[in-house]
Amino acid sequence: KKDIPAVNFIIHEIHCRRNIEMCPFCSDSIPKSEMKNHIESEHVQVTCKCRMKMENSLLKDHEASSCPLRPVLCQFCDIQLAFNKLQEHELYCGARTEPCGRCGRNVLVRELKEHPRVCG
């Protein structure tokens, strides 16, 4: 899968056939001596805490960006909770009220950022 000078091609091809294998899962060129470790570390099936099964190599990205149980922060109180609980929590949390320091009115927490424009 690489450009090889024509003068070296036959020697290179012999070396590759003897020492390199194509991974049957990802088609990467892997040294034959490392193939077992490659498959066990990259392609073994694992189960995320959300019970979704995937290749080990995909787990880190899944946990960071698409797992429903990944930790996220509430925009109103900075409490960390699971992503799949965030919407319900923020509906409740944003509906709390706090007094405005300037006008004294009780303002919904979700409207506190906008309130200074209309305060007083």
VENQUIKA-V557104 format. One record per residue. D_LAST is the distance of its C-alpha to the last C-alpha in Angstrom with 2 decimals. Layout:
D_LAST
D_LAST
This chain:
69.54
69.78
71.67
74.91
77.39
80.40
82.82
81.05
80.34
83.33
82.90
79.17
79.74
82.30
79.93
77.07
79.30
80.53
77.26
74.24
73.11
70.46
68.00
68.42
64.70
62.94
65.90
65.30
68.41
68.99
71.92
74.25
74.15
70.35
70.08
70.11
67.34
65.32
65.52
64.75
61.74
60.25
61.43
61.92
59.80
57.18
54.76
51.07
49.30
47.92
51.61
51.75
55.00
55.26
57.20
56.51
55.59
52.65
51.24
49.08
47.22
46.87
45.39
42.90
41.69
42.84
43.75
41.70
41.99
40.78
38.17
34.56
31.27
28.34
25.33
23.08
25.33
28.09
30.82
33.94
35.45
37.86
36.69
37.90
35.57
32.42
31.10
31.51
29.99
26.88
26.31
26.38
24.68
21.69
21.21
20.60
17.20
15.75
13.04
10.10
11.02
7.77
5.89
9.41
9.35
12.53
12.42
15.73
17.38
18.32
14.75
13.63
14.70
12.75
9.44
8.38
8.84
6.41
3.78
0.00
